[in-house]
Amino acid sequence: MKIKFTPNNYGKGVLAILALILTLILFKKNKTLNQLPMKAINYVKALTWDYHSNRRIQTLHPAIRQYVVNFINHMEENFNITLRVTSALRTWEEQEKLYLQDKDGIDNNGNGLIDEREEDVTNAKPGESYHNYGLAFDVVEIKNGKPLWKNPNWGLIGKEGKKFLFTWGGDWKRADRPHFHQNFSLHHSELAKRYRAGKRDGHYVHLS
């Protein structure tokens, strides 16, 4: 059964007033409304293909977040390599626990490593890792839903990451291929000094 609504003259007057009010509101908000498409585009640019990566990237120093997103999206769009951020910001306390893990992959509590990487996860003491300041992140390629640690693409991943001005751990004598960081020419000793002096916002040290 269809219901047909036909307003009387009073109802028409009310509707006309409401329409006028709505028009005025939209007119005043026109500038904001015009900005909505661009805001949506910028929001999409701030995301990668992966929920877990997006969440971890948000823990990084604001100065490098977009570069990490751009790097991951670049690898997907140009090489069909889907990278996941496996580690981003680590607190000094977390760094200490990770450092104390035995070289056989077992920590002091009898737990295994957080992944199946070929290299040790870290050789850095608390305050010596750029992860402790949100300036470093680790990645792994996800293929068929699984992390590919033994990956023939590491060389390509490292090469492309350096185009985004990241230092790649794969170039080190003791290679750490999943690792990338940008320290803005600040040694970790200088970052630790600023951290202890309170020249920071939370975990994020002032870079200038």
Buried (B, 14 or more C-beta within 10 A) or exposed (E): EEEEEEEEEEEEEEEEEEEEEEEEEEEEEEEEEEEEEEEEEEEEEBBBBBEEBBEBBEBBBEBBBBBBBBBBBBBBEEBEBBBBBBBBBBEBEBBEBBBEBEEEBEBEEEEEBBEEBEBBBBEBBBBBBBBBBBBBBBBBBBEEEEBBBEBEBBEEBBEBBBEBEBBBBBEEEEBBBBBBBBBBEBEBEEBBBBBEEEEBEEBBBEBE
